[in-house]
Amino acid sequence: MTSTEQGPGPGGGRAGDREPILPPWATDRETLRATVQVLTRRWAWRGGRALVALPRVLVMLVAYSPRGLARVTAAVARYLYDQDTADLRHHHARNIQTAEYQRAHAARRTNLHARWVVAGTVALAVAGPVLAFLAPAALCVAVGVLAGAWVVKLIPGRGLGELAVGAGVAAGIAWFGPGVLALIPRPPLWPLLTVGAGVVLALGWHGRNRERHLVPDTRVSPGVVLPLRADVVVGALCSLGSAQMKDPDAIRVLTDPARSGQGYQLDVELPGSVKASWVVGRREELAAALKRELGCVWPAVGRRNAAHLVLYVADQPLAEQTQRPWPLAKSGPIDLFVPQPMFTDQRGQWVDLLFLFASMVVGAVPRMGKTFVLRQALLVCALDPRTRIYALDGKGTGDLAPLSHVAHFYSVGDDEDEIVRVVQALRALRAELRRRAKVIRSLPKDQCPESKVTSALASRRDLRLEPIVIGIDESQIYFGYGDRSNKDHKAIREELDATVSDLVKRGPALGIIVLLATQQVNAQTVPSAVAANIVIRVALKLEGHEPNDRILGTGAYSRGIDAQMFSIDDKGIAYLKAEGREAAIVRSVAGLDTVAADKIGVRARALREAAGLLTGDAADDAAERAPEPTLLDDVHQVLTAARVDRMHLGDLRARLALLRSTTWSTLTVDALGQQLREAGVPTPGVKIEGRNTSGVRAADVAGAREDGAAAAG
């Protein structure tokens, strides 16, 4: 299949793409370190478990050794008796087949003779070392007899001469053998005991109950993931309940299952009028038919036609796969005019996005990672020191607090004063939009051939064309602000709608982009004028085809690009539709919580300070400064961001240092406890995850803040 026939999404790439010869863990130092750590922990755990179970295993093997000896004895007896030939001889005798009986009888005599000689030799070789010291005379007699028999057997003729030679060999070994063996020194006792213990354990292993484990396994194991086969997939498709898809021969397999990253990919063409989107809507039933976890099965519509189904089956649920380290987690400054890694596909490869020249919208139902995606995108932009960040936290919980280290404008909540600040800031940005258009018009064509901001122009401080990124979390808070019957609120809503729409339409070419995130996807939260001009679309789990099409584009649902198929466990997994690429299933950076994001925010601030580009609220030179946060304010923000009702003082001190390093980085745990008690917050012992030590409760912090506010009033 050519690359133009490759389906979107689940495969994570085109058929023409070549897999790297070396796996990612062998070429990336961070990935190698993470892989070694995972394997070390896994085998250390298994080794400890085996060590604990070793006494029980030894006892069981000793107990099973008599049965193992009986099984070995029975097998040797069947071998020496030549059971197969004996049964054949009895069969011919019952059927009065004289000629066949005689041939079977002669063959059995020959087999018995040879088998007894071989068995005697093997037995003597095994028992010889023991008998050499316990009964040397008996050993020499047995060896002599066996040697004489072999001489007579190997010498042609079988006359008296041959018998005499064999007897002489036997007599010589029996007479001189004990004297020779006496010259060999006796070995210590431990080798004999070691060999004896090994024989007992081997007999116990042979005699064990093969239907049961020696040590019961109480773990819940997912079992071995078997390779995907085309006939299994075809059978699963036929079981989905379509009247037109009952005959397996009617399903055309375009490509056999092949390894693709951390799973298998298969392309099929469905029969009759069955659409691939119909199968996508029955992802749960398909996963059940394939006997795979839901998070492993990812069907999508291919490019050939509406019946082209691309099926990707991962080894593990996508949300549980080990993700390669994010390249930007520890890297230095970036150039926002170059695509940057933002997501991983199902193969585990990083997917790059070019943020400039394209606005973005993120939609999802609550608790699916929508804010995390927006915050990650803003952090990527913040790593370019030239970028001016506007962070609008409509939720009001402080999820965008890591951006406060670098944000030129930072707003939290939907209080009337904050909404007024937001309106004024966006109004100033609209004026900035017009100023930039005039600057672009005035530049010579050789400096600005495409009439848009470039990296070189953004670096010129005299032009003031640095990238501007506006991140709006919970956009419904702003576009749906206030009371519907209030004329002032209506004017604010209309101005916000018109301003953001203008920024989305004209801003990208002038270095201004808008990043929106919302959980109520409709015409009020994402205005039609905005939705129609968004280029980067990210849809985590959604409910309803209308929100799906508003985020992923008109007709996405009918083409099988349906974000409703994600389950509640697929946090951070989304459909990505960006300029120049088909809709694909991707995963945001795993583990990028508030603490990890705050570290990146601090690093981005250091880059700005080094370049002398710290502006606005982050540089404390905004026109209207907010009151300096108190200790209780910061403690409240930390507890709210962590979504906990209690926290140990040690953990609280660490998070405070990350939140505001210049203020709290030198604060000790004892000093923190003393300041909290002086502010009216008790620090009793709190138990978290089995550890009981001094800490604070969110309720006590909230009460102390209310008392302080009342006293100030």
Wavefront OBJ file of the C-alpha trace (Angstrom):
o trace
v 0.000 0.000 0.000
v 1.335 3.405 -0.920
v 1.667 6.228 1.514
v -1.351 7.954 0.007
v -3.478 4.941 0.924
v -2.458 4.955 4.539
v -5.221 5.597 7.031
v -5.148 8.373 9.585
v -4.617 8.357 13.265
v -4.138 4.957 14.788
v -1.082 3.938 12.820
v 0.566 7.152 13.784
v 2.315 7.578 10.443
v 2.420 6.724 6.769
v 3.178 3.339 5.313
v 6.226 4.756 3.580
v 7.805 5.766 6.908
v 10.672 3.531 7.915
v 10.992 2.240 11.447
v 14.386 3.107 12.978
v 16.873 0.244 12.952
v 17.725 0.776 16.610
v 14.929 1.038 19.202
v 14.420 4.440 20.898
v 15.875 3.247 24.212
v 19.198 2.414 22.494
v 19.682 5.861 20.945
v 18.333 8.254 23.575
v 20.205 8.600 26.868
v 17.172 9.676 28.901
v 15.045 6.856 27.475
v 17.853 4.351 28.138
v 18.127 5.527 31.731
v 14.351 5.261 32.223
v 14.287 1.784 30.644
v 17.125 0.552 32.872
v 15.361 1.896 35.962
v 12.097 0.166 35.038
v 13.837 -3.148 34.327
v 15.926 -2.908 37.508
v 12.855 -2.342 39.669
v 10.958 -5.120 37.883
v 13.682 -7.755 38.259
v 14.514 -6.674 41.796
v 10.890 -7.219 42.734
v 10.785 -10.583 40.982
v 14.063 -11.641 42.595
v 12.781 -10.717 46.047
v 9.571 -12.613 45.457
v 11.510 -15.691 44.271
v 13.765 -15.528 47.345
v 10.765 -15.468 49.682
v 9.185 -18.446 47.876
v 12.433 -20.516 47.718
v 11.944 -22.514 51.004
v 8.447 -23.557 49.983
v 9.660 -24.593 46.518
v 12.458 -26.744 47.982
v 10.082 -28.504 50.373
v 7.600 -29.174 47.573
v 10.307 -30.589 45.289
v 11.530 -32.965 48.016
v 7.931 -34.067 48.637
v 7.404 -34.735 44.932
v 10.713 -36.624 44.465
v 9.261 -40.151 45.206
v 6.641 -39.652 42.526
v 9.355 -38.402 40.185
v 11.407 -41.540 40.916
v 8.372 -43.689 40.157
v 7.818 -41.863 36.855
v 11.478 -42.260 35.853
v 11.412 -45.956 36.800
v 8.269 -46.547 34.788
v 9.744 -44.767 31.763
v 12.966 -46.818 31.975
v 10.956 -50.027 32.335
v 8.917 -49.233 29.238
v 12.150 -48.527 27.371
v 13.843 -51.776 28.465
v 10.726 -53.844 27.776
v 10.369 -52.246 24.293
v 6.676 -51.671 24.883
v 5.862 -50.577 21.323
v 7.319 -53.700 19.666
v 5.708 -55.929 22.315
v 2.285 -54.454 21.566
v 2.892 -54.994 17.832
v 3.877 -58.619 18.427
v 0.756 -59.265 20.520
v -1.373 -57.721 17.771
v 0.051 -60.087 15.125
v -0.370 -63.065 17.492
v -4.056 -62.291 18.091
v -4.680 -62.003 14.351
v -2.670 -65.210 13.584
v -0.260 -63.314 11.304
v 2.677 -65.698 11.575
v 5.161 -63.988 9.237
v 4.539 -60.559 10.721
v 4.733 -62.033 14.226
v 8.116 -63.607 13.533
v 9.506 -60.362 12.113
v 8.217 -58.406 15.102
v 9.646 -61.014 17.483
v 13.073 -60.872 15.829
v 13.056 -57.076 15.869
v 12.108 -57.074 19.550
v 14.922 -59.481 20.463
v 17.422 -57.261 18.664
v 16.016 -54.125 20.365
v 16.029 -55.714 23.815
v 19.631 -56.843 23.451
v 20.826 -53.432 22.344
v 18.737 -51.515 24.887
v 19.934 -53.604 27.834
v 23.550 -53.141 26.804
v 23.075 -49.361 26.409
v 21.118 -49.122 29.656
v 23.781 -51.071 31.528
v 26.501 -48.838 30.156
v 24.621 -45.666 31.096
v 23.792 -47.022 34.559
v 27.414 -47.977 35.130
v 28.596 -44.547 33.969
v 26.185 -42.850 36.343
v 26.724 -45.129 39.332
v 30.427 -45.714 38.656
v 31.825 -42.720 40.568
v 29.867 -43.734 43.657
v 30.679 -47.459 43.475
v 34.361 -46.694 42.833
v 34.709 -45.696 46.487
v 31.892 -47.665 48.148
v 32.236 -51.057 46.393
v 35.289 -51.086 44.057
v 35.361 -54.897 43.658
v 31.711 -55.106 42.645
v 32.193 -52.197 40.260
v 35.186 -53.865 38.582
v 33.280 -57.151 38.195
v 30.328 -55.317 36.602
v 32.633 -53.317 34.308
v 34.504 -56.470 33.369
v 31.320 -58.343 32.487
v 30.029 -55.389 30.461
v 33.372 -54.964 28.680
v 33.490 -58.662 27.838
v 29.966 -58.503 26.433
v 30.869 -55.507 24.253
v 34.001 -57.329 22.971
v 31.987 -60.388 22.016
v 29.336 -58.181 20.372
v 31.772 -56.086 18.353
v 34.067 -58.909 17.121
v 32.516 -60.746 14.147
v 32.049 -64.464 14.399
v 30.930 -65.401 17.922
v 33.361 -68.412 18.079
v 35.344 -69.805 20.987
v 38.180 -67.375 20.246
v 35.933 -64.389 20.601
v 34.475 -65.754 23.837
v 37.979 -66.328 25.184
v 39.025 -62.760 24.385
v 35.898 -61.369 26.054
v 36.429 -63.539 29.124
v 40.077 -62.423 29.326
v 39.099 -58.778 29.189
v 36.474 -59.301 31.885
v 38.875 -61.210 34.149
v 41.626 -58.604 33.736
v 39.352 -55.737 34.682
v 37.901 -57.639 37.648
v 41.388 -58.609 38.936
v 43.372 -55.424 38.414
v 40.559 -52.823 38.645
v 40.277 -52.598 42.482
v 44.010 -51.922 42.771
v 43.830 -49.113 40.256
v 40.803 -47.557 41.957
v 42.595 -47.657 45.303
v 45.172 -45.225 43.926
v 42.484 -42.562 43.342
v 42.087 -40.274 46.402
v 38.689 -40.098 48.049
v 36.790 -36.852 47.319
v 35.208 -34.824 50.150
v 31.640 -35.498 51.176
v 30.121 -32.230 49.887
v 30.257 -33.114 46.139
v 28.345 -36.319 46.830
v 25.778 -34.439 48.896
v 25.478 -31.736 46.223
v 24.944 -34.301 43.467
v 22.473 -36.206 45.642
v 20.503 -33.029 46.432
v 20.448 -32.129 42.739
v 19.109 -35.595 41.852
v 16.382 -35.319 44.500
v 15.336 -31.864 43.275
v 15.364 -33.036 39.642
v 13.164 -36.006 40.550
v 10.855 -33.642 42.441
v 10.575 -31.354 39.403
v 9.765 -34.376 37.214
v 7.188 -35.597 39.711
v 5.441 -32.260 40.325
v 1.791 -31.604 39.510
v 2.080 -30.059 36.047
v -1.378 -28.475 36.258
v -0.539 -26.333 39.290
v 2.217 -23.899 40.190
v 4.594 -24.832 42.999
v 3.875 -21.384 44.456
v 0.348 -19.983 43.928
v 0.483 -16.694 42.032
v -1.825 -14.235 43.789
v -1.078 -11.368 41.417
v -3.588 -10.195 38.837
v -1.637 -10.703 35.638
v -2.752 -9.339 32.274
v -1.246 -12.399 30.603
v 0.819 -12.583 27.468
v -0.202 -10.332 24.602
v -0.411 -12.617 21.592
v 0.491 -11.372 18.114
v -2.456 -10.008 16.159
v -3.637 -12.239 13.302
v -5.750 -11.242 10.335
v -8.239 -14.092 10.826
v -8.822 -13.035 14.446
v -9.564 -9.449 13.375
v -11.877 -10.581 10.575
v -13.754 -12.839 12.979
v -14.107 -9.980 15.464
v -15.488 -7.681 12.756
v -18.038 -10.309 11.713
v -19.258 -10.532 15.323
v -20.163 -6.830 15.580
v -23.714 -7.411 14.348
v -23.804 -5.977 10.822
v -26.071 -7.914 8.437
v -23.747 -7.049 5.535
v -20.638 -8.251 7.416
v -21.281 -11.878 8.293
v -19.082 -13.663 5.746
v -15.341 -13.478 6.586
v -14.476 -13.914 2.904
v -16.279 -10.626 2.117
v -13.766 -8.633 4.199
v -10.709 -7.768 2.143
v -7.426 -7.651 4.063
v -5.327 -4.894 2.490
v -2.233 -5.340 4.673
v -1.434 -8.151 7.077
v -0.855 -7.230 10.725
v 2.621 -5.745 11.100
v 4.534 -4.330 14.032
v 4.194 -0.563 14.228
v 5.806 1.006 17.258
v 4.346 -0.536 20.412
v 1.591 -2.495 18.675
v 0.188 -3.926 15.444
v -1.498 -2.213 12.510
v -3.900 -3.822 10.063
v -5.769 -2.326 7.064
v -8.983 -3.926 5.797
v -11.755 -3.007 3.375
v -15.234 -3.686 4.695
v -17.908 -5.305 2.517
v -21.048 -3.835 1.005
v -22.285 -0.589 2.474
v -20.551 -1.029 5.847
v -18.623 2.136 6.687
v -15.439 2.204 8.701
v -17.029 4.904 10.862
v -19.650 2.329 11.893
v -16.869 0.146 13.311
v -15.282 3.164 15.013
v -18.556 3.746 16.853
v -18.395 0.144 18.146
v -14.865 0.294 19.480
v -15.860 -1.215 22.824
v -17.545 -4.220 21.166
v -14.541 -4.670 18.869
v -12.149 -4.660 21.835
v -14.282 -7.285 23.567
v -14.284 -9.468 20.440
v -10.495 -9.160 20.161
v -10.121 -9.912 23.894
v -8.018 -6.771 24.359
v -8.264 -3.877 26.781
v -10.291 -0.965 25.464
v -7.302 1.373 25.658
v -5.382 -0.917 23.276
v -7.854 -0.916 20.366
v -7.949 2.125 18.066
v -9.977 1.855 14.838
v -10.053 4.757 12.357
v -11.258 5.574 8.864
v -8.640 5.162 6.134
v -8.007 7.263 3.042
v -8.969 4.864 0.250
v -12.726 5.095 0.710
v -15.417 5.150 3.394
v -15.069 1.367 3.870
v -11.306 1.516 4.470
v -10.666 0.619 8.136
v -7.287 1.163 9.759
v -6.983 -0.783 13.013
v -4.167 -0.219 15.477
v -3.909 -2.614 18.431
v -1.352 -1.595 21.053
v 0.443 -3.958 23.409
v -0.639 -1.832 26.376
v -3.344 0.786 26.848
v -2.075 4.037 25.369
v -2.525 5.879 28.679
v -0.262 3.306 30.439
v 2.564 3.071 27.911
v 5.995 4.293 28.970
v 6.410 7.611 27.213
v 9.753 8.787 25.902
v 11.174 11.763 27.857
v 9.838 15.084 26.608
v 12.708 16.826 24.759
v 11.678 20.222 26.165
v 11.589 19.089 29.796
v 15.227 20.101 30.283
v 16.244 21.844 27.058
v 17.317 25.463 26.710
v 15.648 28.269 24.744
v 13.720 27.358 21.607
v 12.660 29.132 18.439
v 8.875 29.258 18.315
v 9.025 29.707 14.542
v 10.246 26.074 14.311
v 7.945 23.073 15.013
v 8.278 21.842 18.584
v 7.444 18.416 20.136
v 4.020 18.547 21.751
v 2.437 15.060 21.623
v 3.426 11.450 21.085
v 1.624 9.204 18.629
v 0.755 5.565 19.252
v 4.155 4.458 18.022
v 5.719 6.526 20.798
v 7.234 9.051 18.379
v 7.026 12.755 19.122
v 4.609 14.823 17.037
v 5.868 18.348 16.308
v 3.570 21.372 16.090
v 4.238 24.812 14.627
v 2.375 27.149 16.975
v 3.030 30.406 15.178
v 0.744 31.241 12.260
v -1.969 28.979 13.760
v -4.367 29.393 16.670
v -5.498 26.388 18.697
v -8.622 25.136 20.467
v -8.782 22.322 23.035
v -12.132 20.763 23.904
v -13.074 18.035 26.386
v -15.507 17.016 29.061
v -14.278 17.732 32.624
v -11.347 15.824 34.124
v -9.836 14.614 30.838
v -6.670 16.782 30.792
v -7.852 19.802 28.793
v -6.148 22.363 31.034
v -2.973 20.261 31.105
v -2.786 20.409 27.297
v -3.298 24.190 27.269
v -0.726 24.698 30.028
v 1.775 22.503 28.199
v 1.295 24.517 24.995
v 1.833 27.773 26.894
v 4.991 26.372 28.501
v 6.332 25.453 25.065
v 5.737 29.018 23.928
v 7.285 30.380 27.135
v 10.580 28.610 26.387
v 11.133 31.149 23.593
v 12.286 34.169 25.656
v 10.961 36.585 23.033
v 7.361 35.414 23.460
v 4.934 37.617 25.371
v 2.499 35.378 27.287
v -1.074 36.336 28.236
v -2.473 33.671 30.604
v -6.199 33.867 31.411
v -7.271 31.302 34.019
v -11.050 31.403 33.789
v -11.435 28.413 36.102
v -9.825 30.388 38.910
v -8.065 27.406 40.534
v -4.510 28.431 39.723
v -3.881 25.715 37.141
v -2.010 28.252 35.004
v 0.078 29.458 37.963
v 3.346 28.081 36.454
v 2.903 30.708 33.708
v 2.848 33.508 36.277
v 6.663 33.359 36.335
v 6.817 34.641 32.759
v 3.383 36.001 31.872
v 3.213 39.579 30.637
v -0.430 39.477 31.678
v -1.821 36.984 34.217
v -5.471 36.832 35.260
v -7.204 34.359 37.570
v -10.948 33.990 38.100
v -14.071 35.725 36.827
v -14.471 38.503 39.369
v -15.735 41.731 37.862
v -12.384 43.458 38.373
v -10.573 40.608 36.603
v -12.996 40.672 33.676
v -12.393 44.411 33.324
v -8.614 43.785 33.285
v -9.049 41.080 30.629
v -11.181 43.364 28.436
v -8.616 46.154 28.706
v -5.738 43.791 27.910
v -7.503 42.348 24.852
v -8.474 45.838 23.729
v -4.797 46.825 23.883
v -3.893 43.710 21.894
v -6.338 44.697 19.170
v -4.613 48.062 18.965
v -1.272 46.235 18.885
v -2.631 44.199 15.976
v -3.209 47.376 13.966
v 0.231 48.746 14.878
v 1.917 45.564 13.694
v 0.054 45.646 10.406
v 1.431 49.157 9.770
v 4.977 48.003 10.638
v 4.732 45.033 8.265
v 3.480 47.326 5.481
v 6.385 49.711 5.968
v 9.122 47.064 5.768
v 11.044 46.487 2.523
v 9.979 43.388 0.598
v 13.421 41.807 0.948
v 13.010 41.873 4.744
v 9.381 40.764 4.769
v 8.686 38.976 1.468
v 5.555 37.146 2.714
v 4.053 40.076 4.652
v 4.214 38.219 7.953
v 6.371 38.130 11.063
v 9.481 35.939 10.835
v 11.989 34.799 13.438
v 14.493 37.412 12.264
v 11.934 40.225 12.566
v 10.823 38.970 15.987
v 14.418 39.209 17.220
v 14.665 42.908 16.285
v 13.729 44.827 19.423
v 13.264 48.069 17.548
v 10.271 46.640 15.633
v 8.589 45.119 18.718
v 7.245 42.174 16.699
v 7.929 39.494 19.307
v 5.422 36.589 19.309
v 2.334 37.120 21.450
v 0.459 34.070 22.787
v -2.924 34.405 24.489
v -3.964 31.323 26.458
v -7.589 31.278 27.659
v -8.666 28.425 29.918
v -12.431 27.830 30.261
v -13.311 30.238 27.465
v -17.008 29.914 28.327
v -16.311 32.038 31.422
v -15.425 34.988 29.173
v -17.637 34.504 26.107
v -20.636 33.724 28.311
v -19.874 36.242 31.046
v -22.512 37.726 33.309
v -26.262 38.003 33.239
v -28.015 37.687 29.880
v -30.426 40.486 30.767
v -27.657 42.878 31.852
v -26.769 45.329 29.065
v -23.297 46.043 30.454
v -22.516 42.331 30.601
v -23.835 41.913 27.071
v -21.522 44.672 25.848
v -18.567 42.941 27.509
v -19.465 39.618 25.884
v -19.828 41.201 22.461
v -16.507 43.015 22.775
v -14.704 39.863 23.907
v -16.251 37.898 21.035
v -15.310 40.520 18.440
v -11.799 41.052 19.809
v -10.851 37.374 20.056
v -12.360 36.688 16.616
v -10.267 39.484 15.130
v -7.119 38.195 16.856
v -7.761 34.660 15.585
v -8.399 35.847 12.019
v -5.646 38.443 11.551
v -3.260 37.690 14.386
v -1.275 34.631 13.146
v 0.390 36.471 10.264
v 1.323 39.277 12.662
v 2.816 36.963 15.312
v -0.269 36.832 17.570
v -1.928 33.469 18.291
v -4.819 32.465 20.534
v -5.018 29.187 22.462
v -8.489 28.321 23.766
v -9.663 25.540 26.088
v -13.247 24.805 27.057
v -15.397 22.003 28.421
v -18.725 23.371 27.165
v -18.246 23.157 23.436
v -20.970 25.148 21.702
v -21.534 28.393 19.805
v -21.440 30.451 23.027
v -18.129 29.053 24.356
v -16.359 28.818 20.979
v -17.991 31.439 18.699
v -18.519 30.389 15.105
v -16.214 33.120 13.792
v -13.470 31.762 16.076
v -14.100 28.075 15.384
v -14.031 28.610 11.607
v -10.518 30.115 11.730
v -8.840 27.772 14.214
v -6.074 25.664 12.602
v -4.837 23.423 15.437
v -7.706 21.414 16.905
v -7.343 19.091 19.889
v -10.327 17.034 21.028
v -10.056 14.879 24.115
v -13.148 12.952 25.203
v -16.332 14.735 24.070
v -20.027 13.977 24.302
v -22.199 14.564 21.226
v -21.454 14.884 17.529
v -22.056 18.664 17.450
v -19.235 19.470 19.946
v -17.086 16.942 18.079
v -17.571 18.751 14.757
v -17.127 22.200 16.329
v -13.680 21.193 17.597
v -12.488 18.854 14.837
v -14.213 20.555 11.907
v -17.525 20.202 10.100
v -18.139 16.643 8.936
v -15.511 15.075 11.205
v -18.070 12.849 12.934
v -19.502 11.547 9.655
v -15.944 10.706 8.504
v -15.342 8.588 11.598
v -13.189 11.145 13.445
v -15.101 10.816 16.677
v -13.682 11.907 20.049
v -16.652 10.308 21.770
v -14.922 6.937 21.501
v -12.375 7.834 24.204
v -13.116 6.298 27.596
v -12.842 7.988 30.971
v -9.467 6.236 31.445
v -8.010 7.826 28.301
v -6.851 10.977 30.073
v -4.516 13.082 27.979
v -5.400 11.158 24.794
v -6.973 13.163 21.999
v -7.616 13.576 18.319
v -5.221 16.123 16.837
v -6.100 17.873 13.601
v -3.530 20.415 12.469
v -2.581 22.137 9.251
v -1.089 19.754 6.716
v -1.937 16.550 8.561
v -4.851 14.163 8.867
v -6.597 13.751 12.206
v -4.479 11.477 14.402
v -4.735 10.063 17.899
v -2.047 11.540 20.160
v -1.095 11.730 23.811
v 0.044 14.785 25.751
v 3.107 14.746 28.003
v 2.478 12.347 30.881
v 3.337 13.444 34.420
v 3.435 17.165 33.649
v 1.623 18.140 36.843
v 1.691 21.536 38.515
v 5.018 20.878 40.265
v 6.768 19.728 37.072
v 5.174 22.572 35.094
v 6.315 25.068 37.698
v 9.932 23.965 37.250
v 9.670 24.664 33.536
v 8.080 28.034 34.299
v 10.991 28.923 36.589
v 13.466 27.869 33.893
v 11.621 29.968 31.287
v 11.794 32.957 33.643
v 15.559 32.494 34.026
v 15.912 32.543 30.233
v 13.983 35.813 30.070
v 15.974 37.403 32.872
v 19.228 36.443 31.174
v 18.025 38.025 27.919
v 16.505 41.083 29.613
v 13.045 40.222 28.258
v 11.003 39.900 31.456
v 8.001 42.233 31.071
v 4.548 43.001 32.388
v 3.117 41.288 35.423
v 6.084 38.900 35.620
v 8.426 41.867 36.050
v 6.070 43.567 38.498
v 5.810 46.640 36.281
v 2.187 46.312 35.225
v 0.093 49.437 35.375
v -2.036 48.010 38.165
v -0.065 45.738 40.485
v -1.902 43.166 42.518
v -1.270 43.138 46.291
v 1.775 41.126 47.313
v 0.590 37.579 48.156
v 0.930 36.601 51.803
v 2.100 33.263 53.141
v -1.509 32.152 53.636
v -2.348 33.121 50.052
v 0.508 31.037 48.680
v -0.303 28.103 50.980
v -3.914 28.253 49.819
v -2.761 28.323 46.172
v -0.501 25.298 46.699
v -3.245 23.262 48.387
v -5.769 24.238 45.711
v -3.429 23.362 42.850
v -2.586 20.006 44.442
v -6.308 19.327 45.074
v -5.691 17.999 48.607
v -7.249 18.855 51.944
v -4.047 18.389 53.931
v -0.293 18.391 53.384
v 2.874 17.725 55.386
v 5.020 20.760 56.173
v 8.008 19.333 54.301
v 6.008 18.884 51.083
v 4.394 22.300 51.563
v 7.788 23.988 51.939
v 9.059 22.355 48.723
v 6.012 23.469 46.742
v 6.182 26.999 48.154
v 9.818 27.228 47.014
v 8.731 26.230 43.509
v 5.796 28.626 43.517
v 7.813 31.682 44.614
v 11.492 30.850 44.809
v 12.661 34.392 45.565
v 10.476 34.508 48.695
v 10.308 30.965 50.082
v 13.403 29.121 48.801
v 15.374 29.780 52.038
v 12.460 28.971 54.342
v 13.044 25.965 56.622
v 10.334 23.548 57.743
v 10.559 24.762 61.351
v 10.349 28.413 60.290
v 7.365 27.613 58.077
v 5.549 25.950 60.961
v 6.315 28.899 63.243
v 5.015 31.458 60.698
v 1.848 29.447 60.114
v 1.116 29.211 63.825
v 1.687 32.964 64.198
v -0.806 33.504 61.331
v -3.427 31.463 63.199
v -3.018 28.151 61.349
v -2.417 25.116 63.616
v 0.181 22.536 62.520
v -1.019 19.260 64.051
v 0.159 15.814 63.032
v -1.589 14.711 59.842
v -1.501 11.205 58.385
v -0.940 10.952 54.636
v -0.181 7.652 52.902
v 0.675 5.980 56.185
v 3.086 8.712 57.377
v 2.096 10.883 60.340
v 3.980 14.163 60.833
v 3.335 17.890 61.249
v 1.216 19.468 58.541
v -1.673 21.794 57.727
v -5.311 21.357 56.784
v -6.953 23.328 53.989
v -9.933 24.138 56.233
v -7.648 25.738 58.849
v -5.893 27.798 56.165
v -9.215 28.977 54.729
v -10.461 29.934 58.191
v -7.318 31.912 58.982
v -7.568 33.787 55.664
v -11.209 34.686 56.364
v -10.310 35.913 59.850
v -7.503 38.025 58.394
v -9.787 39.520 55.761
v -12.429 40.333 58.378
v -9.829 41.998 60.609
v -8.532 44.048 57.672
v -12.045 45.119 56.759
l 1 2 3 4 5 6 7 8 9 10 11 12 13 14 15 16 17 18 19 20 21 22 23 24 25 26 27 28 29 30 31 32 33 34 35 36 37 38 39 40 41 42 43 44 45 46 47 48 49 50 51 52 53 54 55 56 57 58 59 60 61 62 63 64 65 66 67 68 69 70 71 72 73 74 75 76 77 78 79 80 81 82 83 84 85 86 87 88 89 90 91 92 93 94 95 96 97 98 99 100 101 102 103 104 105 106 107 108 109 110 111 112 113 114 115 116 117 118 119 120 121 122 123 124 125 126 127 128 129 130 131 132 133 134 135 136 137 138 139 140 141 142 143 144 145 146 147 148 149 150 151 152 153 154 155 156 157 158 159 160 161 162 163 164 165 166 167 168 169 170 171 172 173 174 175 176 177 178 179 180 181 182 183 184 185 186 187 188 189 190 191 192 193 194 195 196 197 198 199 200 201 202 203 204 205 206 207 208 209 210 211 212 213 214 215 216 217 218 219 220 221 222 223 224 225 226 227 228 229 230 231 232 233 234 235 236 237 238 239 240 241 242 243 244 245 246 247 248 249 250 251 252 253 254 255 256 257 258 259 260 261 262 263 264 265 266 267 268 269 270 271 272 273 274 275 276 277 278 279 280 281 282 283 284 285 286 287 288 289 290 291 292 293 294 295 296 297 298 299 300 301 302 303 304 305 306 307 308 309 310 311 312 313 314 315 316 317 318 319 320 321 322 323 324 325 326 327 328 329 330 331 332 333 334 335 336 337 338 339 340 341 342 343 344 345 346 347 348 349 350 351 352 353 354 355 356 357 358 359 360 361 362 363 364 365 366 367 368 369 370 371 372 373 374 375 376 377 378 379 380 381 382 383 384 385 386 387 388 389 390 391 392 393 394 395 396 397 398 399 400 401 402 403 404 405 406 407 408 409 410 411 412 413 414 415 416 417 418 419 420 421 422 423 424 425 426 427 428 429 430 431 432 433 434 435 436 437 438 439 440 441 442 443 444 445 446 447 448 449 450 451 452 453 454 455 456 457 458 459 460 461 462 463 464 465 466 467 468 469 470 471 472 473 474 475 476 477 478 479 480 481 482 483 484 485 486 487 488 489 490 491 492 493 494 495 496 497 498 499 500 501 502 503 504 505 506 507 508 509 510 511 512 513 514 515 516 517 518 519 520 521 522 523 524 525 526 527 528 529 530 531 532 533 534 535 536 537 538 539 540 541 542 543 544 545 546 547 548 549 550 551 552 553 554 555 556 557 558 559 560 561 562 563 564 565 566 567 568 569 570 571 572 573 574 575 576 577 578 579 580 581 582 583 584 585 586 587 588 589 590 591 592 593 594 595 596 597 598 599 600 601 602 603 604 605 606 607 608 609 610 611 612 613 614 615 616 617 618 619 620 621 622 623 624 625 626 627 628 629 630 631 632 633 634 635 636 637 638 639 640 641 642 643 644 645 646 647 648 649 650 651 652 653 654 655 656 657 658 659 660 661 662 663 664 665 666 667 668 669 670 671 672 673 674 675 676 677 678 679 680 681 682 683 684 685 686 687 688 689 690 691 692 693 694 695 696 697 698 699 700 701 702 703 704 705 706 707 708 709 710 711 712 713
